[in-house]
Amino acid sequence: MTSGSQRHGLSLYAVLAGLLRKGALSIGALEARYRAELRSARISHALFRGLVIVAFLLSENAEQGVLDVARALELNVSTTHRYLATLVAFGLLVQDPETRKYRLVT
């Protein structure tokens, strides 16, 4: 099975990274771009959003706070915090105890 993005020869990460570099990223814009894939009952919107957050942190290459991520992606702050906490719990992110900012695990 190939996804819509792979049918065009691009990985989701490549598309997200490109949009991030252009500053054209918001959850709404990305959900619109992947509307067909997200309509599938087999696709998790929450996982999609988590992947967008990971791609955002990769593109920024610097620690980001909850408000930074929420504003950049046009997400609710409490929703963003929940996604970040989940990514920390599963070892994909770490939170600096002093700054309270998040970064990807290296």
C-alpha positions in Angstrom: 0.0 0.0 0.0 1.4 3.4 -0.9 0.3 6.7 0.7 -0.7 9.7 -1.4 2.6 11.4 -0.6 4.6 8.4 -1.6 2.7 8.1 -4.9 4.2 11.4 -5.8 7.7 10.3 -4.8 7.8 12.3 -1.5 7.9 11.1 2.0 5.6 12.8 4.5 8.8 14.0 6.3 10.1 15.7 3.1 6.8 17.5 2.5 6.6 18.6 6.2 10.2 19.7 6.2 9.7 21.7 3.0 6.6 23.4 4.3 8.4 24.2 7.6 11.3 25.8 5.8 8.9 28.0 3.8 7.1 29.0 7.0 3.9 27.7 5.5 3.1 25.3 8.3 0.0 25.1 10.4 -1.9 22.1 11.4 -4.9 23.3 9.4 -2.8 23.8 6.3 -1.2 20.3 6.6 -4.6 18.7 7.3 -6.0 20.3 4.2 -3.0 19.1 2.2 -3.5 15.5 3.4 -7.3 15.6 3.5 -7.8 12.4 1.5 -5.4 10.4 3.7 -6.8 11.8 6.9 -10.4 10.8 5.9 -9.4 7.2 6.0 -10.7 5.5 9.2 -7.3 3.8 9.4 -5.4 7.1 9.9 -4.8 8.7 13.3 -5.2 12.5 13.4 -3.4 12.5 16.7 -0.4 10.6 15.4 -0.3 12.9 12.3 -0.2 16.0 14.6 2.5 14.4 16.7 4.6 13.8 13.6 4.1 17.4 12.6 5.4 18.5 16.0 8.5 16.2 15.6 9.1 17.6 12.1 8.7 21.2 13.5 11.3 20.5 16.2 13.6 18.9 13.6 13.3 22.0 11.4 13.9 24.5 14.2 17.0 22.6 15.4 16.7 24.4 18.8 14.8 23.9 22.0 11.2 25.1 21.8 8.7 25.9 24.6 5.0 24.9 24.6 3.9 28.3 23.5 6.5 28.4 20.7 5.2 25.1 19.3 1.5 26.0 19.8 1.9 29.4 18.1 4.0 28.1 15.2 1.6 25.2 14.4 -1.6 27.1 15.4 -2.5 24.5 18.0 -4.3 24.9 21.3 -1.7 25.3 24.1 -3.1 22.5 26.3 -3.3 20.2 23.3 0.3 21.0 22.4 1.4 20.3 26.0 -0.4 16.9 25.9 1.4 16.0 22.6 4.8 17.1 23.9 4.3 15.2 27.2 3.4 12.1 25.3 6.5 12.4 23.1 8.6 12.8 26.3 7.0 9.8 27.9 7.9 7.6 25.0 11.5 8.9 24.8 11.3 11.0 21.6 11.7 14.3 23.3 13.4 15.6 26.4 12.5 18.7 28.4 15.2 20.9 29.9 14.3 21.1 33.6 15.6 24.7 33.8 14.1 26.3 30.7 11.1 23.9 30.4 11.8 23.8 26.7 11.7 20.6 24.6 14.1 19.1 22.1 14.5 15.9 20.2 16.5 13.1 21.7 19.8 12.7 20.0 
